[in-house]
Amino acid sequence: MPFDEVLAARVRPLLVRRKGFAQKKMFGGVGYLLSGNMCVGVWKEFLIARIGVEMYEGALAEPHVRVFDITGRAMKGWVMVEPAGVADGEALKSWVRRAANFTTSLPAK
């Protein structure tokens, strides 16, 4: 299944003006990086968000959020948000903001 290009087109403008922005095809989808660090991505119909381990458990308790595991090995600090969790523009902005806040706290690569 190809990635949701409509979702990717909604995500891109939320990050494109940030310092160190880059877009890369990866894991059969698209990833958005800030200063060389993966921030968010779109895989199939899911938004993938890198939020860090401190916010991880709380995020998993939210509706429409699941563990990021596409290889059989879950990645702590990353979540998959189902389409219903990002259908609203404000909800999408919130997830992208959370991921960007975490990612920009990391050293640039």
ZICOR-V943565 format. One record per pair of residues at least 12 apart in sequence whose C-alpha atoms are under 6 Angstrom apart, sorted by sequence separation. I is the first residue (numbers start at 1). GAP is how many residues later the second one is. D is the distance in Angstrom with one decimal. If there is no record, write none. Layout:
I GAP D
I GAP D
This chain:
21 12 5.6
30 12 5.4
67 12 5.1
68 12 5.1
21 13 4.7
29 13 5.6
66 13 5.9
20 14 4.8
29 14 4.7
66 14 5.2
20 15 4.2
65 15 5.8
65 16 4.6
64 17 5.8
64 18 5.2
56 21 5.1
64 21 5.2
53 24 4.2
52 25 4.0
3 26 5.1
51 26 5.5
50 27 6.0
51 27 5.8
50 28 4.4
49 29 5.6
49 30 5.4
48 31 5.7
48 32 4.6
47 33 5.7
46 34 6.0
47 34 5.1
46 35 5.5
46 36 5.2
3 40 5.2
4 40 5.7
3 41 3.9
4 41 5.1
2 42 5.8
51 48 4.8
50 49 5.1
49 50 5.6
51 51 5.6
39 60 5.7
39 61 6.0
39 64 5.7
35 73 5.0
36 73 4.9
